[in-house]
């Protein structure tokens, strides 16, 4: 098998998640999110930044991990916002909702089921192959 056929090529260009209704689990027609994968350059850079911060703390004699659950949740949200590159079908109060980092953060915070679906999608490499 040629290794080039085993690359998750959509990781950097983005793959589309069709959202499912949280109650019925049916696809919500026209409502989707384009996300980068865990093999994308952006994701890898985020991970390296976190590792570098931990190493810097260790070199200063501080604990490598000085985190609490709230901070970890916030970092996870930050990462997911950075991996969200587009969406369609999002409306709020009858108006189209533009895909900006601020709006993405609001949606992921207020509608946890959307955030959960996006996070699960990113975590599955299978979504990023052609």
C-alpha positions, 0 to 999 in steps of 0.5 A: 500500500502506498503511504500517500493513500493513507494521509488524512489529506482533509486535516489541513483543508477541512472536512464537513460535519453535518450536524445531527439533531440532539434529540432525534439524531437526524441530520439537520439539513443545511446545518454544517461545520467545516473543521480541521483535523488533529493531523493539521498543521494548526492542531500540531502547532497548538499541541507544541505550544502547550508542550513548550509552556509545560517545559518552560514551567519545568525549567523554572522549577514549577510544576509541569501541570498547574491546571484545574478542570475549568482551565482545561475546559477553556483550553479545549474550547479555544482549540476547537474554535481555532479548528472551526474554519466555516459553517453554514445554516447557522441562524440566531433570532432569524438572522444568519450567524457569521462564522467568526471566532467570537460567534463560534465560541458563543455557539459552542458555549451555549449549545453544548451538543454542537460543541460535542459533535464538533469535538467528536468529529475532530477526534476521529481521523477517519473523517479526514480521508478522501 
